[in-house]
Amino acid sequence: MTPPSSDRTYIIDDAARLMGVCRRTIYYRIKAGQLMTTKRGVTQRVTEESMRALGWTPDSQRAVGRG
């Protein structure tokens, strides 16, 4: 069963903290197309949906692989 889609987004620092990786890894994954982002004003935000696609869940807040 797929969890419902979420419109929630996170700033880069929060996404990195929640996923257990560094900011640079978040930027690499954005560039590779593994994480999707939106712009809110001048702030780039990572979508929760793309974080879930990499295996992250808000309940466990576990790391989903480094590098």
N, C-alpha and C positions, 0 to 999 in steps of 0.2 A: 504494500500500500504506500503510495507516494504522499508525503505530507503536503498540506495546502501551500500554494504559492504565497510568498510574503513580499510585501513592498518595502520591508525594512532594509535600510542601508547603514553602513558603518564607515567612519572616516578611516583612512589608511592605518593609523596607529592602533585604533581599536580592533580592526580586522586582524592585524598582525598579532596583537595580544591574545585575542580570542582563539586564533588558530595555532598559537604557540610557535610562531615563526617571526623572523625579523622583517622590518619594513621593506628591505631590499627584495626579499623573497616575494612579498606581495606585489611589488612592481614587476618582477620577473614574470610572475604568473599572469598579471594583467597583460603584459606585452605578448606572452605566449598564447593569449586567448583563453586561459583557464579560469580567470576571474573577470567578471563583467563589472563595469563601473557606470555611474551616472554623475553628472555635474549638478551641484546645488550651489548656485552662485559661482564662486571661484574654487569651491571645495570639491575634490574628486572623492566619490564615495563608492565602496564595494557593495554589491548587492548580496543580501543574505542568500538568495536563491543560488547564486554561483558558488558561494561558500559551501552550501549544502551539497552541491554537485561534486565537490572535492572530498566529501565525507565528513565535513564538520557538522556537529549538531549542537544547538544551544544548551541542551540538557547536560551533555557530557563535557563540553568545552575542552575537548581533547586535541592534542596536536595531530595534524593530518599529514605528516611527512615533512621533512626538512629539505631545504636545498632548492 
